Amino acid sequence: MYSNSILISVYDLQNTHQNQTHDTVIFDCRFDLSHPHLGHQQFLEGHIPGAIYIDLEKDLSGPKNPLQGRHPLPSSTDWANTRARLGISEHTQVILYDHQENTYSARMWWMLKAIGHQAIYILDGGFKEWIKLGGTVESGPSRNPNPLVNLPIVEYKGLILMSDVQHNIKNPCFQVMDARANERYKGETEPLDPVAGHIPGAINRPYKYNLNNNHLFKTESELLQEFSNVGYAPNQVVHSCGSGVTACHNLLAMELAGLKGSLLYAGSWSEWCNHPENPIATEI
């Protein structure tokens, strides 16, 4: 395990897998924003043995509503029902992975962390690293989870709403950090949302900066140095992106660096730009 008990290496997962109990569940979070069915197709072609497929739009998002962003969080009740269906109790050890960058894994990690779940691990390097280091693979559909009943409904913690961001523009008390690619932040291009630009006052840290050339997370000391340059306490940093997915990657990276307590604006740019009253900034 990584020293801070968030990341798990391929070798550690292989060891865990060999000694897996009913209290450990592996979830495959692969997804593609441009081709929503691709992740499941890739899962069927090959996945870590025993894994259950998780769909960003079906399992980790609520009903589509442009006024709430492209991937609004499911309600606390719906998230409790999903966890029950997937067999995730408060005692379940959850292991997550996706392609190699772990953007979608980070979204599920945050959703569990935000309701107080403790044992959550992300496979560093994702499925690509698993294959690279000789991990076994199986094909076909997900195994059937062991559903639960009467899971408690727990509200998300660490969540910032659009109204909070609106107020912050007039009375600054936190720093918005935008995880999108720099050209989207600047407003040079916008492939997914109806308006280009960024939230006024937001700074840009593309989530890919959290990874090294091998698509593994940078070391704790590297991340600490980079995030310390922001100049704000962790609880004064609010993460944003396009639709509340890659924002979780930056939040995760701060946790890896020991900078705990930063916050998430889940609606992100896709919610913000769909409200004409909201100001928009561009930087060319």
C-alpha atoms as one frame of an Amber mdcrd trajectory, in Angstrom:
protein
   0.000   0.000   0.000   0.991   3.624  -0.508   2.066   5.078   2.812  -1.061
   7.207   3.109  -3.400   4.252   2.441  -5.106   5.689  -0.655  -3.166   4.121
  -3.518  -2.547   0.429  -3.940   0.132  -0.974  -6.244  -0.379  -3.834  -8.681
   1.747  -6.077  -6.462  -0.296  -5.248  -3.370  -3.530  -5.790  -5.255  -2.311
  -9.151  -6.528  -1.589 -10.154  -2.930  -4.965  -8.835  -1.780  -6.652 -10.640
  -4.655  -5.121 -13.965  -3.675  -6.430 -13.551  -0.138  -9.671 -11.802  -1.057
 -12.601 -12.129   1.332 -16.256 -11.269   0.954 -15.446  -7.894   2.554 -13.280
  -6.823  -0.414 -14.878  -5.692  -3.669 -13.045  -4.519  -6.809 -14.732  -2.027
  -9.127 -13.776  -1.266 -12.726 -14.594   2.394 -13.428 -13.444   2.667 -17.041
 -15.423   5.200 -19.082 -15.065   7.502 -22.086 -16.904  10.833 -22.173 -16.992
  10.839 -25.969 -18.081   7.186 -26.251 -20.179   6.357 -23.147 -20.477   2.630
 -23.933 -16.775   2.072 -24.566 -15.816   1.495 -20.933 -18.275  -1.369 -20.529
 -17.208  -2.839 -23.848 -13.584  -2.807 -22.686 -14.642  -4.417 -19.420 -16.353
  -7.271 -21.270 -13.208  -7.799 -23.340 -11.009  -8.037 -20.262 -10.907  -6.994
 -16.614  -9.349  -7.876 -13.281 -10.901 -11.173 -12.125 -13.931 -10.695  -9.899
 -14.332  -6.995 -10.691 -17.733  -5.322 -10.957 -18.262  -2.700 -13.650 -19.245
   0.823 -12.589 -20.783   3.234 -15.097 -20.141   6.949 -14.557 -23.526   7.960
 -15.894 -25.640   5.117 -14.517 -24.022   4.552 -11.121 -22.042   7.678 -10.213
 -24.370  10.386 -11.542 -27.925  11.511 -11.050 -30.487  12.181 -13.793 -29.236
  14.384 -16.621 -30.062  18.044 -16.063 -28.026  20.771 -17.827 -28.836  23.217
 -15.035 -26.977  20.913 -12.632 -24.125  19.980 -14.961 -23.390  17.016 -17.208
 -22.824  14.586 -14.336 -24.740  15.807 -11.277 -24.187  13.814  -8.128 -26.915
  11.293  -7.353 -29.047  12.190  -4.375 -27.946  10.785  -1.030 -30.882   8.371
  -1.186 -29.986   7.179  -4.681 -26.335   6.759  -3.702 -27.374   4.669  -0.692
 -29.524   2.499  -2.976 -26.629   2.078  -5.417 -24.253   1.099  -2.618 -26.796
  -1.423  -1.370 -27.192  -2.910  -4.838 -23.420  -3.165  -5.196 -22.934  -4.675
  -1.767 -20.899  -1.811  -0.299 -21.391  -1.734   3.454 -19.477   0.557   5.774
 -17.086  -2.354   6.433 -16.398  -3.196   2.775 -12.858  -2.728   1.516 -13.321
  -1.057  -1.859 -10.638  -1.201  -4.554 -11.082   0.987  -7.644  -9.390   1.216
 -11.010  -9.940   2.499 -14.537  -7.733   2.973 -17.624  -4.476   4.407 -16.307
  -5.128   7.959 -15.133  -7.869   6.985 -12.643 -10.116   9.970 -13.294 -13.349
   8.004 -12.916 -11.976   5.997 -10.004 -11.291   9.320  -8.292 -14.950  10.299
  -8.700 -16.141   7.121  -6.945 -13.398   7.481  -4.334 -14.668  10.971  -3.494
 -18.313   9.879  -3.397 -17.468   7.183  -0.862 -15.080   9.374   1.107 -17.690
  12.151   1.270 -20.078   9.870   3.163 -17.407   8.714   5.587 -16.346   5.407
   4.025 -12.870   4.501   5.244 -11.359   1.584   3.321 -11.054   2.872  -0.265
  -8.036   2.193  -2.453  -7.178   3.178  -6.015  -4.965   1.019  -8.227  -2.028
   3.240  -9.174  -1.608   3.116 -12.955  -4.981   1.464 -13.454  -5.732  -1.449
 -15.735  -2.812  -0.638 -18.037  -0.345  -1.071 -15.179  -2.089  -4.302 -14.160
  -1.562  -5.706 -17.658   1.995  -4.369 -17.885   3.032  -6.174 -14.706   1.443
  -9.486 -15.631  -1.876  -9.346 -13.812  -4.380 -12.026 -14.766  -7.446 -11.028
 -16.774 -10.900 -12.476 -17.315 -13.561 -11.540 -19.851 -17.343 -11.441 -19.786
 -19.912  -9.687 -17.604 -19.505  -8.537 -14.009 -19.858 -11.015 -11.227 -23.095
 -10.655  -9.314 -22.676  -8.424  -6.252 -24.038  -9.381  -2.858 -26.814  -6.820
  -2.356 -27.554  -5.313   1.035 -30.667  -3.861   2.640 -31.332  -0.875   4.847
 -28.095   0.997   4.251 -28.110   4.358   6.019 -28.637   7.481   3.923 -25.637
   9.720   4.518 -25.287  13.267   3.190 -22.156  14.226   1.264 -19.604  16.268
   3.185 -17.079  18.616   1.613 -19.440  19.754  -1.123 -19.651  23.333  -2.432
 -22.728  24.566  -4.307 -23.019  27.015  -7.185 -24.455  29.627  -4.828 -21.286
  29.381  -2.721 -19.135  29.999  -5.795 -21.307  32.952  -6.832 -20.898  34.483
  -3.387 -17.157  33.836  -3.438 -16.692  35.995  -6.535 -18.014  39.020  -4.662
 -16.577  38.087  -1.268 -13.547  35.840  -1.801 -12.939  33.252   0.906 -11.723
  30.267  -1.102  -9.715  29.528  -4.240 -11.344  27.638  -7.113  -8.931  25.238
  -8.855  -9.936  24.138 -12.365  -8.706  20.666 -13.396  -9.481  20.960 -17.117
  -6.896  21.191 -19.882  -5.383  24.642 -20.203  -6.969  25.382 -23.597 -10.433
  24.738 -22.176  -9.704  26.848 -19.108  -8.560  29.722 -21.337 -11.667  29.444
 -23.487  -9.725  28.602 -26.636 -11.840  25.506 -27.197 -14.794  23.769 -25.573
 -15.639  20.288 -26.881 -18.273  19.331 -24.311 -20.119  22.351 -22.924 -22.108
  25.142 -24.655 -19.872  28.009 -23.520 -16.087  28.280 -23.297 -14.117  29.898
 -20.484 -13.759  29.529 -16.739 -15.147  30.746 -13.427 -13.740  34.226 -12.674
 -10.873  34.007 -10.205 -10.257  30.289 -10.775  -6.714  29.063 -11.257  -5.825
  26.214 -13.582  -4.149  22.941 -12.634  -4.823  20.267 -15.269  -5.301  16.960
 -13.484  -2.646  15.339 -15.680  -0.052  17.302 -13.689  -0.658  14.845 -10.842
   0.903  11.995 -12.837   4.425  11.179 -13.918   5.481  10.025 -17.385   4.422
   6.465 -16.555   0.887   7.588 -15.660   1.511   6.796 -11.996   0.832   9.395
  -9.323   3.779  11.596  -8.460   5.380  11.137  -5.067   3.894  12.696  -1.969
   6.769  15.173  -1.730   6.399  16.233  -5.377   2.668  16.785  -5.005   3.137
  18.608  -1.708   5.588  21.033  -3.268   3.363  21.689  -6.269   0.131  22.197
  -4.338   1.834  24.263  -1.645   2.505  26.861  -4.323  -1.217  27.583  -4.461
  -0.860  29.661  -1.313  -4.139  28.639   0.318  -4.926  26.273   3.170  -6.452
  22.986   1.970  -9.889  23.871   3.339  -9.805  27.068   1.265  -9.348  25.191
  -2.026 -12.431  24.237  -4.074 -11.951  21.852  -6.981 -13.802  22.284 -10.254
 -13.550  20.866 -13.781 -16.033  20.199 -16.570 -18.569  18.051 -14.742 -17.167
  17.149 -11.326 -15.014  14.193 -12.399 -11.400  15.265 -12.943 -11.846  17.778
 -10.123 -11.833  14.728  -7.833  -8.434  13.789  -9.266  -6.921  17.055  -8.000
  -8.673  16.616  -4.665  -7.259  13.092  -4.427  -3.774  14.346  -5.289  -3.955
  16.891  -2.485  -4.922  14.110  -0.093  -1.948  12.097  -1.328   0.239  15.091
  -0.522  -1.160  15.205   3.022  -3.186  18.337   2.262  -6.520  17.141   3.579
  -9.858  18.899   3.639 -10.174  20.547   0.224 -13.665  20.789  -1.244 -15.541
  19.865  -4.417 -17.796  21.960  -6.630 -19.501  19.000  -8.287 -21.574  20.983
 -10.774 -18.386  22.569 -12.107 -18.180  24.364 -15.444 -21.032  22.430 -17.072
 -23.413  23.746 -14.415 -21.883  27.222 -14.183 -22.013  27.992 -17.911 -25.644
  26.904 -18.224 -26.788  29.760 -15.978 -26.704  33.013 -17.987 -26.438  35.125
 -14.838 -23.031  33.675 -14.027 -19.997  35.690 -15.166 -17.498  34.005 -17.474
 -13.796  34.670 -17.761 -11.420  33.873 -20.601  -7.683  34.124 -20.782  -5.952
  33.942 -24.145
